[in-house]
């Protein structure tokens, strides 16, 4: 196997440095024969490109490309156009991996091919969320790290020919969210199987939750709602409605828990700050998800209505 690791990035230089340092230390053996790392800078303005052009002199397997800001879907497509490998690994630029990461994916793919008798499968590694920037790989697995997603490009490895069969990422997904899961729907339609690979661990870094992050988190939910409606337009199924929370049940649930939006960032700020000051930032974030999800289902409804307004 020749692995092409594709990483889109936008203004994440400090954690991107840790991401690439982890990939530079991979220990590989059969069935993994070789690997390359492709980073696509999606128009960063934080010095990412200058650092990449310097660092690739120290990391021979690193290849860097640059585009004007067009979103991660377009950036991953650039990476696919440049990739030489027969197996594609997608990770995000805020993911830090251990030395056995690629080998674990290679071993799991080989076992899957033998067990199923075909290559219509991909491996999905574990993603552990952490806010420990100094030592992200020290974070233990938590219940909140569980994911039921079918194809999330934070940590997957897939034979290249399957992507050739279903097509690249849809570049209409310019804002946050769903471009990878939409491609996953196309893969599922042709019978591609998911193989869990918990040995291929990626540590997904985010800064610790704070009240200052709330405006950006709210805006992200609004963006995710808009791209969610695009997702549903492409695949108008009940499964997608559930995924993007476009159901009466979701509206009732988050409306009830937030009292119709009464419990929002203003009214809960005191409690959230109290928890943060006592080292319970993760609990504060889980509480904040109540009104964040309320904003999301509201934005999904508004985006869907806007798409279906009669034209004059």
PyMOL commands that set and color helices and strands:
alter all, ss='L'
color gray80, all
select helices_A, chain A and resi 13-24+48-55+72-82+101-116+136-138+143-145+160-166+179-189+211-234+238-243+248-257+269-277+281-307
alter helices_A, ss='H'
color red, helices_A
select strands_A, chain A and resi 2-9+34-41+62-66+87-91+95-97+121-130+155-159+193-205
alter strands_A, ss='S'
color yellow, strands_A
deselect
rebuild
show_as cartoon
